[in-house]
Structures are given as C-alpha cells and as structure tokens.
Amino acid sequence: MPQLDTTTWSITIMSMILTLFVLFQLKISKHYYPHDAETSTKAHHKTLTPWEKKWTKIYSPLSLPQ
C-alpha cells in the first residue's frame, strides 16, 4: 500500500489561509461604514397607540375615598 505524500500540505494550507484572508479583506473593504453614528440618525415618528389617544385617569387604591 503506497504512503500518502504530505510534503505539500503545509504549502497548501498556508496558501489557502492567505487566500481566504485576502478575499475577506476585499469583501470587507467594499462595505460603507458611517464615520459618525450621531449624524446619521433619522427622526423617529412616534405612533400613537389607542390608549395614548385619549386621557385616562388611573386610580390608586390608596387614593379612593373610604
């Protein structure tokens, strides 16, 4: 049974790691990251829920007349 030749494995693994590193760097460099997060915030529109449209009074049990 022939022996498995492993002499080129180190070169193959190192070149694969280098290639993956370069590909990931190229992929990441194409993304746009904002410089300042505070300037890119958008105005938030508050939506009113049904219970916020009208004024209601919540009575505490301690404030009720005895």
N, CA, C and O atoms as a Tripos MOL2 file, in Angstrom:
@<TRIPOS>MOLECULE
protein
  264   263    66     0     0
PROTEIN
NO_CHARGES

@<TRIPOS>ATOM
      1 N           0.8430   -1.1780    0.0000 N.3       1 MET1
      2 CA          0.0000    0.0000    0.0000 C.3       1 MET1
      3 C           0.8900    1.2430    0.0000 C.2       1 MET1
      4 O           1.7830    1.3550    0.8390 O.2       1 MET1
      5 N           0.6640    2.1720   -0.9190 N.am      2 PRO2
      6 CA          1.5600    3.3410   -1.0040 C.3       2 PRO2
      7 C           1.3380    4.3090    0.1590 C.2       2 PRO2
      8 O           0.2470    4.4060    0.7210 O.2       2 PRO2
      9 N           2.3890    5.0030    0.4870 N.am      3 GLN3
     10 CA          2.3380    6.0200    1.5420 C.3       3 GLN3
     11 C           1.6970    7.2920    0.9920 C.2       3 GLN3
     12 O           1.8160    7.6070   -0.1920 O.2       3 GLN3
     13 N           1.0150    8.0130    1.8780 N.am      4 LEU4
     14 CA          0.4050    9.2790    1.4970 C.3       4 LEU4
     15 C           1.4660   10.3740    1.5600 C.2       4 LEU4
     16 O           2.1180   10.5630    2.5870 O.2       4 LEU4
     17 N           1.6270   11.0810    0.4700 N.am      5 ASP5
     18 CA          2.6410   12.1370    0.4240 C.3       5 ASP5
     19 C           2.0770   13.4090    1.0590 C.2       5 ASP5
     20 O           1.1300   14.0000    0.5390 O.2       5 ASP5
     21 N           2.6570   13.8240    2.1730 N.am      6 THR6
     22 CA          2.1700   15.0040    2.9050 C.3       6 THR6
     23 C           3.1480   16.1650    2.8460 C.2       6 THR6
     24 O           3.0330   17.1020    3.6350 O.2       6 THR6
     25 N           4.0980   16.1270    1.9380 N.am      7 THR7
     26 CA          5.1110   17.1810    1.8960 C.3       7 THR7
     27 C           4.5380   18.5170    1.4330 C.2       7 THR7
     28 O           5.0470   19.5660    1.8260 O.2       7 THR7
     29 N           3.5100   18.5030    0.6230 N.am      8 THR8
     30 CA          2.9640   19.7620    0.1040 C.3       8 THR8
     31 C           1.7810   20.2820    0.9310 C.2       8 THR8
     32 O           1.2100   21.3210    0.5990 O.2       8 THR8
     33 N           1.4130   19.5820    1.9880 N.am      9 TRP9
     34 CA          0.2610   20.0060    2.7750 C.3       9 TRP9
     35 C           0.4770   21.3560    3.4440 C.2       9 TRP9
     36 O          -0.4360   22.1810    3.4850 O.2       9 TRP9
     37 N           1.6510   21.5840    3.9580 N.am     10 SER10
     38 CA          1.9060   22.8510    4.6530 C.3      10 SER10
     39 C           1.7980   24.0330    3.6860 C.2      10 SER10
     40 O           1.2360   25.0730    4.0300 O.2      10 SER10
     41 N           2.3310   23.8690    2.4920 N.am     11 ILE11
     42 CA          2.2400   24.9340    1.4930 C.3      11 ILE11
     43 C           0.7850   25.1500    1.0790 C.2      11 ILE11
     44 O           0.3450   26.2900    0.9270 O.2      11 ILE11
     45 N           0.0500   24.0760    0.8990 N.am     12 THR12
     46 CA         -1.3630   24.1670    0.5080 C.3      12 THR12
     47 C          -2.1840   24.8590    1.5920 C.2      12 THR12
     48 O          -3.0040   25.7250    1.2890 O.2      12 THR12
     49 N          -1.9730   24.4890    2.8350 N.am     13 ILE13
     50 CA         -2.7370   25.0840    3.9430 C.3      13 ILE13
     51 C          -2.3910   26.5610    4.1010 C.2      13 ILE13
     52 O          -3.2830   27.3860    4.2960 O.2      13 ILE13
     53 N          -1.1210   26.9000    4.0210 N.am     14 MET14
     54 CA         -0.7140   28.3040    4.1740 C.3      14 MET14
     55 C          -1.2480   29.1600    3.0170 C.2      14 MET14
     56 O          -1.6870   30.2890    3.2390 O.2      14 MET14
     57 N          -1.2140   28.6400    1.8020 N.am     15 SER15
     58 CA         -1.7330   29.4110    0.6750 C.3      15 SER15
     59 C          -3.2520   29.5570    0.7740 C.2      15 SER15
     60 O          -3.7990   30.5870    0.3780 O.2      15 SER15
     61 N          -3.9390   28.5350    1.3000 N.am     16 MET16
     62 CA         -5.3800   28.6310    1.4820 C.3      16 MET16
     63 C          -5.7220   29.6970    2.5200 C.2      16 MET16
     64 O          -6.6460   30.4850    2.3190 O.2      16 MET16
     65 N          -4.9860   29.7250    3.6220 N.am     17 ILE17
     66 CA         -5.2310   30.7370    4.6640 C.3      17 ILE17
     67 C          -4.9680   32.1360    4.1200 C.2      17 ILE17
     68 O          -5.7390   33.0600    4.3780 O.2      17 ILE17
     69 N          -3.9040   32.2910    3.3830 N.am     18 LEU18
     70 CA         -3.5830   33.5960    2.7970 C.3      18 LEU18
     71 C          -4.6600   34.0290    1.8020 C.2      18 LEU18
     72 O          -5.0580   35.1940    1.7870 O.2      18 LEU18
     73 N          -5.1250   33.1120    0.9850 N.am     19 THR19
     74 CA         -6.1700   33.4270    0.0100 C.3      19 THR19
     75 C          -7.4700   33.8220    0.7020 C.2      19 THR19
     76 O          -8.1160   34.7900    0.3010 O.2      19 THR19
     77 N          -7.8540   33.0830    1.7340 N.am     20 LEU20
     78 CA         -9.0670   33.4290    2.4750 C.3      20 LEU20
     79 C          -8.9420   34.7920    3.1440 C.2      20 LEU20
     80 O          -9.8950   35.5710    3.1550 O.2      20 LEU20
     81 N          -7.7850   35.0750    3.6920 N.am     21 PHE21
     82 CA         -7.5660   36.3850    4.3210 C.3      21 PHE21
     83 C          -7.7240   37.5180    3.3070 C.2      21 PHE21
     84 O          -8.3800   38.5220    3.5850 O.2      21 PHE21
     85 N          -7.1250   37.3500    2.1430 N.am     22 VAL22
     86 CA         -7.2160   38.3790    1.1010 C.3      22 VAL22
     87 C          -8.6550   38.5340    0.6220 C.2      22 VAL22
     88 O          -9.1180   39.6570    0.4190 O.2      22 VAL22
     89 N          -9.3590   37.4410    0.4400 N.am     23 LEU23
     90 CA        -10.7480   37.5210   -0.0180 C.3      23 LEU23
     91 C         -11.6340   38.2180    1.0100 C.2      23 LEU23
     92 O         -12.4720   39.0450    0.6490 O.2      23 LEU23
     93 N         -11.4540   37.8900    2.2850 N.am     24 PHE24
     94 CA        -12.2450   38.5550    3.3170 C.3      24 PHE24
     95 C         -11.9170   40.0420    3.4130 C.2      24 PHE24
     96 O         -12.8110   40.8610    3.6260 O.2      24 PHE24
     97 N         -10.6520   40.3940    3.2580 N.am     25 GLN25
     98 CA        -10.2790   41.8050    3.2910 C.3      25 GLN25
     99 C         -10.9110   42.5640    2.1250 C.2      25 GLN25
    100 O         -11.3740   43.6910    2.3000 O.2      25 GLN25
    101 N         -10.9330   41.9700    0.9620 N.am     26 LEU26
    102 CA        -11.5560   42.6180   -0.1890 C.3      26 LEU26
    103 C         -13.0620   42.7530    0.0000 C.2      26 LEU26
    104 O         -13.6520   43.7660   -0.3770 O.2      26 LEU26
    105 N         -13.6790   41.7310    0.5820 N.am     27 LYS27
    106 CA        -15.1180   41.7780    0.8030 C.3      27 LYS27
    107 C         -15.4780   42.8360    1.8470 C.2      27 LYS27
    108 O         -16.4600   43.5600    1.6810 O.2      27 LYS27
    109 N         -14.7010   42.9290    2.9090 N.am     28 ILE28
    110 CA        -14.9720   43.9050    3.9610 C.3      28 ILE28
    111 C         -14.7070   45.3210    3.4650 C.2      28 ILE28
    112 O         -15.4160   46.2500    3.8520 O.2      28 ILE28
    113 N         -13.7060   45.5010    2.6210 N.am     29 SER29
    114 CA        -13.3550   46.8480    2.1690 C.3      29 SER29
    115 C         -14.4190   47.4610    1.2650 C.2      29 SER29
    116 O         -14.4180   48.6750    1.0610 O.2      29 SER29
    117 N         -15.3300   46.6510    0.7150 N.am     30 LYS30
    118 CA        -16.3740   47.1770   -0.1580 C.3      30 LYS30
    119 C         -17.5700   47.7260    0.6110 C.2      30 LYS30
    120 O         -18.4410   48.3680    0.0230 O.2      30 LYS30
    121 N         -17.6230   47.4830    1.9160 N.am     31 HIS31
    122 CA        -18.7390   47.9660    2.7140 C.3      31 HIS31
    123 C         -18.5060   49.4110    3.1410 C.2      31 HIS31
    124 O         -17.3730   49.8410    3.3590 O.2      31 HIS31
    125 N         -19.6100   50.1480    3.2560 N.am     32 TYR32
    126 CA        -19.5410   51.5290    3.7070 C.3      32 TYR32
    127 C         -19.9220   51.5980    5.1750 C.2      32 TYR32
    128 O         -21.0100   51.1710    5.5610 O.2      32 TYR32
    129 N         -19.0340   52.1310    5.9850 N.am     33 TYR33
    130 CA        -19.2970   52.3070    7.4030 C.3      33 TYR33
    131 C         -19.3930   53.8000    7.6860 C.2      33 TYR33
    132 O         -18.4730   54.5400    7.3360 O.2      33 TYR33
    133 N         -20.4790   54.2720    8.3100 N.am     34 PRO34
    134 CA        -20.5950   55.7040    8.6020 C.3      34 PRO34
    135 C         -19.5300   56.1420    9.6140 C.2      34 PRO34
    136 O         -19.1810   55.4050   10.5370 O.2      34 PRO34
    137 N         -19.0260   57.3620    9.4110 N.am     35 HIS35
    138 CA        -17.9730   57.8610   10.2990 C.3      35 HIS35
    139 C         -18.5240   58.2300   11.6680 C.2      35 HIS35
    140 O         -17.9150   57.9250   12.6930 O.2      35 HIS35
    141 N         -19.6790   58.8880   11.6790 N.am     36 ASP36
    142 CA        -20.2540   59.3300   12.9370 C.3      36 ASP36
    143 C         -21.6900   58.8320   13.0180 C.2      36 ASP36
    144 O         -22.5140   59.1560   12.1630 O.2      36 ASP36
    145 N         -21.9820   58.0600   14.0260 N.am     37 ALA37
    146 CA        -23.3130   57.4740   14.1380 C.3      37 ALA37
    147 C         -24.3690   58.5130   14.5130 C.2      37 ALA37
    148 O         -25.5410   58.3460   14.1760 O.2      37 ALA37
    149 N         -23.9750   59.5730   15.1990 N.am     38 GLU38
    150 CA        -24.9480   60.5800   15.6320 C.3      38 GLU38
    151 C         -25.4930   61.3980   14.4660 C.2      38 GLU38
    152 O         -26.6500   61.8180   14.5020 O.2      38 GLU38
    153 N         -24.7050   61.6280   13.4590 N.am     39 THR39
    154 CA        -25.1760   62.4450   12.3380 C.3      39 THR39
    155 C         -26.0940   61.6620   11.4120 C.2      39 THR39
    156 O         -26.8630   62.2570   10.6570 O.2      39 THR39
    157 N         -26.0240   60.3410   11.4600 N.am     40 SER40
    158 CA        -26.8350   59.5490   10.5450 C.3      40 SER40
    159 C         -28.1510   59.0920   11.1660 C.2      40 SER40
    160 O         -28.8880   58.3260   10.5440 O.2      40 SER40
    161 N         -28.4550   59.5400   12.3640 N.am     41 THR41
    162 CA        -29.7220   59.1360   12.9710 C.3      41 THR41
    163 C         -30.8750   59.8380   12.2800 C.2      41 THR41
    164 O         -30.7640   61.0040   11.9010 O.2      41 THR41
    165 N         -31.9590   59.1420   12.1200 N.am     42 LYS42
    166 CA        -33.1280   59.6980   11.4530 C.3      42 LYS42
    167 C         -34.1660   60.0740   12.4970 C.2      42 LYS42
    168 O         -34.1660   59.5460   13.6090 O.2      42 LYS42
    169 N         -35.0410   60.9830   12.1290 N.am     43 ALA43
    170 CA        -36.1020   61.4000   13.0370 C.3      43 ALA43
    171 C         -37.0870   60.2530   13.2200 C.2      43 ALA43
    172 O         -37.5370   59.6320   12.2570 O.2      43 ALA43
    173 N         -37.4020   59.9940   14.4650 N.am     44 HIS44
    174 CA        -38.3320   58.9080   14.7620 C.3      44 HIS44
    175 C         -39.7430   59.4690   14.8630 C.2      44 HIS44
    176 O         -39.9820   60.4480   15.5700 O.2      44 HIS44
    177 N         -40.6600   58.8530   14.1660 N.am     45 HIS45
    178 CA        -42.0510   59.2520   14.2330 C.3      45 HIS45
    179 C         -42.7410   58.3920   15.2740 C.2      45 HIS45
    180 O         -42.7620   57.1650   15.1760 O.2      45 HIS45
    181 N         -43.3010   59.0500   16.2640 N.am     46 LYS46
    182 CA        -43.9610   58.3070   17.3200 C.3      46 LYS46
    183 C         -45.3900   57.9890   16.8830 C.2      46 LYS46
    184 O         -46.1620   58.8770   16.5190 O.2      46 LYS46
    185 N         -45.7120   56.7200   16.9280 N.am     47 THR47
    186 CA        -47.0640   56.3180   16.5880 C.3      47 THR47
    187 C         -47.8830   56.2280   17.8630 C.2      47 THR47
    188 O         -47.4350   55.6820   18.8720 O.2      47 THR47
    189 N         -49.0680   56.7620   17.8030 N.am     48 LEU48
    190 CA        -49.9260   56.7430   18.9720 C.3      48 LEU48
    191 C         -50.6860   55.4330   19.0300 C.2      48 LEU48
    192 O         -51.2680   54.9790   18.0450 O.2      48 LEU48
    193 N         -50.6630   54.8470   20.2000 N.am     49 THR49
    194 CA        -51.4340   53.6350   20.4120 C.3      49 THR49
    195 C         -52.8330   54.0270   20.8810 C.2      49 THR49
    196 O         -53.0260   55.1570   21.3300 O.2      49 THR49
    197 N         -53.7990   53.1400   20.7920 N.am     50 PRO50
    198 CA        -55.1770   53.5040   21.1510 C.3      50 PRO50
    199 C         -55.3080   54.0580   22.5710 C.2      50 PRO50
    200 O         -56.1490   54.9210   22.8200 O.2      50 PRO50
    201 N         -54.4950   53.5760   23.4960 N.am     51 TRP51
    202 CA        -54.6200   54.0800   24.8670 C.3      51 TRP51
    203 C         -53.8800   55.3890   25.0740 C.2      51 TRP51
    204 O         -54.0270   56.0020   26.1310 O.2      51 TRP51
    205 N         -53.0940   55.8430   24.1110 N.am     52 GLU52
    206 CA        -52.4400   57.1340   24.2250 C.3      52 GLU52
    207 C         -53.2470   58.2450   23.5570 C.2      52 GLU52
    208 O         -52.9370   59.4210   23.7460 O.2      52 GLU52
    209 N         -54.2690   57.9010   22.7860 N.am     53 LYS53
    210 CA        -55.0470   58.9200   22.0800 C.3      53 LYS53
    211 C         -55.9680   59.6920   23.0180 C.2      53 LYS53
    212 O         -56.2480   60.8670   22.7820 O.2      53 LYS53
    213 N         -56.4340   59.0530   24.0620 N.am     54 LYS54
    214 CA        -57.3310   59.7490   24.9780 C.3      54 LYS54
    215 C         -56.7280   59.7560   26.3750 C.2      54 LYS54
    216 O         -55.9230   58.8960   26.7310 O.2      54 LYS54
    217 N         -57.1420   60.7560   27.1620 N.am     55 TRP55
    218 CA        -56.6290   60.8890   28.5120 C.3      55 TRP55
    219 C         -57.4460   60.0040   29.4330 C.2      55 TRP55
    220 O         -58.6760   60.0640   29.4480 O.2      55 TRP55
    221 N         -56.7610   59.2000   30.1850 N.am     56 THR56
    222 CA        -57.4460   58.3720   31.1730 C.3      56 THR56
    223 C         -56.7750   58.5740   32.5170 C.2      56 THR56
    224 O         -55.5770   58.8480   32.5920 O.2      56 THR56
    225 N         -57.5470   58.4380   33.5640 N.am     57 LYS57
    226 CA        -57.0230   58.5950   34.9060 C.3      57 LYS57
    227 C         -56.9770   57.2150   35.5590 C.2      57 LYS57
    228 O         -57.9500   56.4610   35.5430 O.2      57 LYS57
    229 N         -55.8320   56.9190   36.1230 N.am     58 ILE58
    230 CA        -55.6860   55.6470   36.8110 C.3      58 ILE58
    231 C         -55.8120   55.9220   38.2990 C.2      58 ILE58
    232 O         -55.0630   56.7220   38.8610 O.2      58 ILE58
    233 N         -56.7610   55.2530   38.9290 N.am     59 TYR59
    234 CA        -56.9740   55.4420   40.3450 C.3      59 TYR59
    235 C         -56.1850   54.4440   41.1550 C.2      59 TYR59
    236 O         -56.2380   53.2380   40.9130 O.2      59 TYR59
    237 N         -55.4640   54.9550   42.1050 N.am     60 SER60
    238 CA        -54.7240   54.1020   43.0090 C.3      60 SER60
    239 C         -55.6580   53.6600   44.1370 C.2      60 SER60
    240 O         -56.4790   54.4610   44.5840 O.2      60 SER60
    241 N         -55.5640   52.4410   44.6040 N.am     61 PRO61
    242 CA        -56.4610   52.0010   45.6860 C.3      61 PRO61
    243 C         -56.3210   52.8500   46.9530 C.2      61 PRO61
    244 O         -57.2810   52.9820   47.7120 O.2      61 PRO61
    245 N         -55.1610   53.4150   47.1860 N.am     62 LEU62
    246 CA        -54.9620   54.2220   48.3790 C.3      62 LEU62
    247 C         -55.6050   55.6080   48.2670 C.2      62 LEU62
    248 O         -55.8830   56.2350   49.2880 O.2      62 LEU62
    249 N         -55.8440   56.0920   47.0540 N.am     63 SER63
    250 CA        -56.4070   57.4280   46.8770 C.3      63 SER63
    251 C         -57.9340   57.4310   46.7960 C.2      63 SER63
    252 O         -58.5440   58.4960   46.7010 O.2      63 SER63
    253 N         -58.5590   56.2460   46.8330 N.am     64 LEU64
    254 CA        -60.0150   56.1780   46.7730 C.3      64 LEU64
    255 C         -60.6150   56.6000   48.1190 C.2      64 LEU64
    256 O         -60.0380   56.3270   49.1720 O.2      64 LEU64
    257 N         -61.7730   57.2660   48.0810 N.am     65 PRO65
    258 CA        -62.4040   57.6380   49.3530 C.3      65 PRO65
    259 C         -62.8440   56.4030   50.1400 C.2      65 PRO65
    260 O         -63.2360   55.3810   49.5780 O.2      65 PRO65
    261 N         -62.7590   56.5450   51.4690 N.am     66 GLN66
    262 CA        -63.0980   55.3830   52.3180 C.3      66 GLN66
    263 C         -64.4830   55.4920   52.8940 C.2      66 GLN66
    264 O         -64.9200   54.6030   53.6250 O.2      66 GLN66
@<TRIPOS>BOND
     1     1     2 1
     2     2     3 1
     3     3     4 2
     4     3     5 am
     5     5     6 1
     6     6     7 1
     7     7     8 2
     8     7     9 am
     9     9    10 1
    10    10    11 1
    11    11    12 2
    12    11    13 am
    13    13    14 1
    14    14    15 1
    15    15    16 2
    16    15    17 am
    17    17    18 1
    18    18    19 1
    19    19    20 2
    20    19    21 am
    21    21    22 1
    22    22    23 1
    23    23    24 2
    24    23    25 am
    25    25    26 1
    26    26    27 1
    27    27    28 2
    28    27    29 am
    29    29    30 1
    30    30    31 1
    31    31    32 2
    32    31    33 am
    33    33    34 1
    34    34    35 1
    35    35    36 2
    36    35    37 am
    37    37    38 1
    38    38    39 1
    39    39    40 2
    40    39    41 am
    41    41    42 1
    42    42    43 1
    43    43    44 2
    44    43    45 am
    45    45    46 1
    46    46    47 1
    47    47    48 2
    48    47    49 am
    49    49    50 1
    50    50    51 1
    51    51    52 2
    52    51    53 am
    53    53    54 1
    54    54    55 1
    55    55    56 2
    56    55    57 am
    57    57    58 1
    58    58    59 1
    59    59    60 2
    60    59    61 am
    61    61    62 1
    62    62    63 1
    63    63    64 2
    64    63    65 am
    65    65    66 1
    66    66    67 1
    67    67    68 2
    68    67    69 am
    69    69    70 1
    70    70    71 1
    71    71    72 2
    72    71    73 am
    73    73    74 1
    74    74    75 1
    75    75    76 2
    76    75    77 am
    77    77    78 1
    78    78    79 1
    79    79    80 2
    80    79    81 am
    81    81    82 1
    82    82    83 1
    83    83    84 2
    84    83    85 am
    85    85    86 1
    86    86    87 1
    87    87    88 2
    88    87    89 am
    89    89    90 1
    90    90    91 1
    91    91    92 2
    92    91    93 am
    93    93    94 1
    94    94    95 1
    95    95    96 2
    96    95    97 am
    97    97    98 1
    98    98    99 1
    99    99   100 2
   100    99   101 am
   101   101   102 1
   102   102   103 1
   103   103   104 2
   104   103   105 am
   105   105   106 1
   106   106   107 1
   107   107   108 2
   108   107   109 am
   109   109   110 1
   110   110   111 1
   111   111   112 2
   112   111   113 am
   113   113   114 1
   114   114   115 1
   115   115   116 2
   116   115   117 am
   117   117   118 1
   118   118   119 1
   119   119   120 2
   120   119   121 am
   121   121   122 1
   122   122   123 1
   123   123   124 2
   124   123   125 am
   125   125   126 1
   126   126   127 1
   127   127   128 2
   128   127   129 am
   129   129   130 1
   130   130   131 1
   131   131   132 2
   132   131   133 am
   133   133   134 1
   134   134   135 1
   135   135   136 2
   136   135   137 am
   137   137   138 1
   138   138   139 1
   139   139   140 2
   140   139   141 am
   141   141   142 1
   142   142   143 1
   143   143   144 2
   144   143   145 am
   145   145   146 1
   146   146   147 1
   147   147   148 2
   148   147   149 am
   149   149   150 1
   150   150   151 1
   151   151   152 2
   152   151   153 am
   153   153   154 1
   154   154   155 1
   155   155   156 2
   156   155   157 am
   157   157   158 1
   158   158   159 1
   159   159   160 2
   160   159   161 am
   161   161   162 1
   162   162   163 1
   163   163   164 2
   164   163   165 am
   165   165   166 1
   166   166   167 1
   167   167   168 2
   168   167   169 am
   169   169   170 1
   170   170   171 1
   171   171   172 2
   172   171   173 am
   173   173   174 1
   174   174   175 1
   175   175   176 2
   176   175   177 am
   177   177   178 1
   178   178   179 1
   179   179   180 2
   180   179   181 am
   181   181   182 1
   182   182   183 1
   183   183   184 2
   184   183   185 am
   185   185   186 1
   186   186   187 1
   187   187   188 2
   188   187   189 am
   189   189   190 1
   190   190   191 1
   191   191   192 2
   192   191   193 am
   193   193   194 1
   194   194   195 1
   195   195   196 2
   196   195   197 am
   197   197   198 1
   198   198   199 1
   199   199   200 2
   200   199   201 am
   201   201   202 1
   202   202   203 1
   203   203   204 2
   204   203   205 am
   205   205   206 1
   206   206   207 1
   207   207   208 2
   208   207   209 am
   209   209   210 1
   210   210   211 1
   211   211   212 2
   212   211   213 am
   213   213   214 1
   214   214   215 1
   215   215   216 2
   216   215   217 am
   217   217   218 1
   218   218   219 1
   219   219   220 2
   220   219   221 am
   221   221   222 1
   222   222   223 1
   223   223   224 2
   224   223   225 am
   225   225   226 1
   226   226   227 1
   227   227   228 2
   228   227   229 am
   229   229   230 1
   230   230   231 1
   231   231   232 2
   232   231   233 am
   233   233   234 1
   234   234   235 1
   235   235   236 2
   236   235   237 am
   237   237   238 1
   238   238   239 1
   239   239   240 2
   240   239   241 am
   241   241   242 1
   242   242   243 1
   243   243   244 2
   244   243   245 am
   245   245   246 1
   246   246   247 1
   247   247   248 2
   248   247   249 am
   249   249   250 1
   250   250   251 1
   251   251   252 2
   252   251   253 am
   253   253   254 1
   254   254   255 1
   255   255   256 2
   256   255   257 am
   257   257   258 1
   258   258   259 1
   259   259   260 2
   260   259   261 am
   261   261   262 1
   262   262   263 1
   263   263   264 2
@<TRIPOS>SUBSTRUCTURE
     1 MET1         2 RESIDUE 1 A MET
     2 PRO2         6 RESIDUE 1 A PRO
     3 GLN3        10 RESIDUE 1 A GLN
     4 LEU4        14 RESIDUE 1 A LEU
     5 ASP5        18 RESIDUE 1 A ASP
     6 THR6        22 RESIDUE 1 A THR
     7 THR7        26 RESIDUE 1 A THR
     8 THR8        30 RESIDUE 1 A THR
     9 TRP9        34 RESIDUE 1 A TRP
    10 SER10       38 RESIDUE 1 A SER
    11 ILE11       42 RESIDUE 1 A ILE
    12 THR12       46 RESIDUE 1 A THR
    13 ILE13       50 RESIDUE 1 A ILE
    14 MET14       54 RESIDUE 1 A MET
    15 SER15       58 RESIDUE 1 A SER
    16 MET16       62 RESIDUE 1 A MET
    17 ILE17       66 RESIDUE 1 A ILE
    18 LEU18       70 RESIDUE 1 A LEU
    19 THR19       74 RESIDUE 1 A THR
    20 LEU20       78 RESIDUE 1 A LEU
    21 PHE21       82 RESIDUE 1 A PHE
    22 VAL22       86 RESIDUE 1 A VAL
    23 LEU23       90 RESIDUE 1 A LEU
    24 PHE24       94 RESIDUE 1 A PHE
    25 GLN25       98 RESIDUE 1 A GLN
    26 LEU26      102 RESIDUE 1 A LEU
    27 LYS27      106 RESIDUE 1 A LYS
    28 ILE28      110 RESIDUE 1 A ILE
    29 SER29      114 RESIDUE 1 A SER
    30 LYS30      118 RESIDUE 1 A LYS
    31 HIS31      122 RESIDUE 1 A HIS
    32 TYR32      126 RESIDUE 1 A TYR
    33 TYR33      130 RESIDUE 1 A TYR
    34 PRO34      134 RESIDUE 1 A PRO
    35 HIS35      138 RESIDUE 1 A HIS
    36 ASP36      142 RESIDUE 1 A ASP
    37 ALA37      146 RESIDUE 1 A ALA
    38 GLU38      150 RESIDUE 1 A GLU
    39 THR39      154 RESIDUE 1 A THR
    40 SER40      158 RESIDUE 1 A SER
    41 THR41      162 RESIDUE 1 A THR
    42 LYS42      166 RESIDUE 1 A LYS
    43 ALA43      170 RESIDUE 1 A ALA
    44 HIS44      174 RESIDUE 1 A HIS
    45 HIS45      178 RESIDUE 1 A HIS
    46 LYS46      182 RESIDUE 1 A LYS
    47 THR47      186 RESIDUE 1 A THR
    48 LEU48      190 RESIDUE 1 A LEU
    49 THR49      194 RESIDUE 1 A THR
    50 PRO50      198 RESIDUE 1 A PRO
    51 TRP51      202 RESIDUE 1 A TRP
    52 GLU52      206 RESIDUE 1 A GLU
    53 LYS53      210 RESIDUE 1 A LYS
    54 LYS54      214 RESIDUE 1 A LYS
    55 TRP55      218 RESIDUE 1 A TRP
    56 THR56      222 RESIDUE 1 A THR
    57 LYS57      226 RESIDUE 1 A LYS
    58 ILE58      230 RESIDUE 1 A ILE
    59 TYR59      234 RESIDUE 1 A TYR
    60 SER60      238 RESIDUE 1 A SER
    61 PRO61      242 RESIDUE 1 A PRO
    62 LEU62      246 RESIDUE 1 A LEU
    63 SER63      250 RESIDUE 1 A SER
    64 LEU64      254 RESIDUE 1 A LEU
    65 PRO65      258 RESIDUE 1 A PRO
    66 GLN66      262 RESIDUE 1 A GLN
